[in-house]
Amino acid sequence: MNQQPARSSNRRLGRRHFVQLTGLGLGSAAILNACGGGSSSPATATGAAGSPSTKASDVVLGGNLQYGITRDVTTLDPHLGVFGEEVTAYTGLYQRSLTYSDDGQLIPSLAQKFEYPDNTTVLMTYRTGVKFQDGTAFAADAVKANFDRYLDPATGTSGATSLNKKLAKVEVVGANQVKFTLTHPDATVLATIGGIAMISPTAIQKYGKDLARNVAGT
C-alpha cells in the first residue's frame, strides 16, 4: 500500500532529471555552436582546430615584439636582478657560458666546450672572435672579471654566498680557457657556473652600479 506513491515519486523525479539534462544538452549545443562561429558541422570544427601552424619559411624577420609582464624590470644588471621578468629580459641582452637544448641538456653558448679533468675541476674553453656591444673583445679574462664581480660580497649578488662555498678558485689558464676548481665534487655546479651572465669588463669599470641602466652584453 505504501510502495505505490514511492514508485510514482521516482517516476516524477526521473522526468525532472530528464528535463534538466535536456536543457543542459540544448544549452551546451548552443554554446558550442556560438564558439564555432555559427557552424554546426563537426568536420568544420575539427578542421579549424587542426589547421597547420605557420611554416618556418613563411616567417618574416624584423618588426617589434610586445611582451606583457606582471611587474617592471628594476635593473638591467644581470648579476643583481632576481625577478622572473628581469631574467627573461636578460636572455635577450646577455649571453652565458652555457645554455639549454630543447630537451633540457646543458650545451655550449659562449663556451665552445666544457670538460671535467677530474671530479673537482671544470675546464671551459671559450669561443673566439666574440665582442661585447661596446666593442670590448670577449676572452678568458672577461670571464674571470665577471666571476670576480659576481662573487664579491660588495656586489650584493643573491647567489654569491652559495657559489663561494662551491668554488675554491677561478683561474685563467689560456687566452680562451678558464679553470674552475671546486671545493668538493658537485653535480649541480656546472649549471650555476654556466649560467652567470657575461658583462663587458670595460662597462663594469666604467659604470659600476650604473650598470643597472647600461647594457653591455655580447
N, C-alpha and C positions, 0 to 999 in steps of 0.2 A: 504493500500500500504506500509506503514511504519512498519507494525507489523510483516510481514514475516521474514525479516532479524533478528529481535529480537528473534523470536522463533528459527531460525537456530542457533543464537549465544548461546541461552540457551542449545540447544542440544549439541553443541561443548563443552560448559562448563561442562555439565554432563559427557561427555566422558572423559574429562580431570580429573575430580574428580574420576571417576571410575578407571582410570589407576593409579592415585596416591594411592587410597585406596587399590587397588590390590597389588601394590608394597609394601605398608606398611604391608599388611597381609602376603605376602611371606617373607618379611624381619623378621617379628615377629616370624613366624613359624621356620625360620632358627635359630634365636636366642634361641628360646625355645628348639629346637632340640639339639643345641650345649650344652645348660645348662643341658639337660637331659642325657648327655653322649652319644648322637647319637641315643637314643631310641625314637621312635615316638609313643610308646604305652602309652596312658593315664593311664592305670592301673599300669604300671611300675612306672610312675612318682608319682602317688598318693601313691603307696606302699613305695617308697623311702622317701617321705616327712612324711609319717605317721608311720615310723618304730619306735618301742618302744625304750626308753632310757635304759641305763644300770641299771640292778636291783641292789638294795642295797646289796644283798647277793654276787654280783659279784665284788664289790669294794674291791681293795687291799689296805690295810693300809700301811703307810710309804712312802718313796720316797721324792722328792723335789717338791715344788710348786713355779713356776715362775710367778710373778705378775708384769705387766707393769704399771709404774706410770709416770705422766707428770712432776714431779719435785722431787728433792732429799728430803729425810727426814732430817730436820735441827737439830732436837733434839729428844732424847728418853725420855725426861721428860714430862710425860702426863699432868702435871699441866701448862705447858708452850706452848706446841705445839698447833697450831691453824689451820694448813693446813689440807685439807681433806685427803691427802696421809698420814700424820702423825697420824691422828685419826684412819685411817684404820690399820696402823701398831700397834698402841697401843692396838687394840682389841685382838691381839694375845699375848700380853705381860702383860697386866694388867687387873684385874677384877674390877668391880664396885659393889656397894651395890645392885643395881637393873639392870635389863636388859629388853629387849622387847621380847614378844612372837611373834610367826609367824603372829598373827593377830594384832600386834601393841600395845598390852597391857603391862603395866609395871608389871614385875614379879620379885620375889627374885633371886638374884645371890649370892653374898657374904652374903647378908642378908638372914635370914631364913624366916622372915616375917616383915611386917610393919603395923603400926596401927596409927589411928588418935584418941587419947583420947578426944581431943576437936579440935576446928577449928584453933587453933594456935599452936598445938603440933603434931610433928611426932615422933613416937617411933619406932626405928629399933632394932630388935633382930637378932644377927648375928650367923652364923654357928660356930660350934666348931671343933677343930681338923685340922684347916687350917694353913698352914705355907707359908711364903714368900720364894722366891727362895734362899735367903741367910740363911734360917733356922730359921728366927725370927718367933715367933708364932703370928698369926693374932688374935686380940681380940679388945674389945671396945676401949682400949687406943690407939691402932694403928689407928683406925678410927678418934679419936679426934686429934691425931698428924697430920694426913693428912689434916683435915679441918683447923687446926691452920695454917699450912703452906700455904694452898690454899688461905685462907682469909687474910693473912698477906700482906699488900701493898708492902713490901720489896721483896716479891717473884716475883711480876710482872705478876701475873695471869690475863689474859684478862677478866675473868668473876667475879673477886673478888669484884669489886665495886658494881655490880648489886646484887650479893648474900649477901653482907654485909648489904644491905638495907632491905633484906628479913629475915635475921636471927638475932634474938636477942641474942641467946645463944646456944652453943653446949656443952652438959654435958654427962659424963659417969655416968650411973645410975646402972650399973651392970657389971659383967665380960664380958658379950656379949651384953650389951644393951646401946644404945646411944639415948639421948633425944634431939631433935631439937626444940627449941622454936622460933616461927615466930614473926615478928614484927606486922603482920596483916594476916588475912586469905588470902591464895593464892593457887589457884587450880593448878598452874603450878610449884610450888616449889619442889614438890616431884620428878619430872623428873630431876631437877637440882641437888638436894641432892643425888639422887640415881645414878647420872651419874659421880660423882667425882671418878677418878681412885685411887686405893689404892696402895701406895708405902710403902715398908718396912721402919718403923721408924729408924731402925738401919742404913739403907742406907742413909736416909735423913741426919742423923747426920754425917755419915762417909764421904759422897761425896759432900754434899752441892750443889753448882752449877754444879759440875761434874756429877750430875745425868743425864745430857744431853747425857752422853756416858756410863752410867752404869745402866743396867736394874735390878730392884728388885721388881718384882710384885709377885702375888700369883700363 
